[in-house]
Amino acid sequence: MSIERFEQLDVWQEAHQLVLLVYRATGTFPQDEKFGLVSQMRRSAVSVPANIAEGFKRLGKGEKIRLGLTHLKLTILIPPSPP
């Protein structure tokens, strides 16, 4: 199967799930943290899938393969959470 869109990447899907998790978790933080810790955590979580998407558009086939192998190595070190 050929990957044509960044949304098809497992790494992007995992990163998107991280964003949803961070938003749910930070929604329970105290109101006085809204513009401090909450904002910082949300921005940094959103940057992960955004950078993956940007890189997908920019990189050539060889670079995408190399990054895929890097993701495979990271998955072995840090297995994905069960569904």
Order of alpha helices (4+ residues) and beta strands (2+ residues): alpha-alpha-alpha
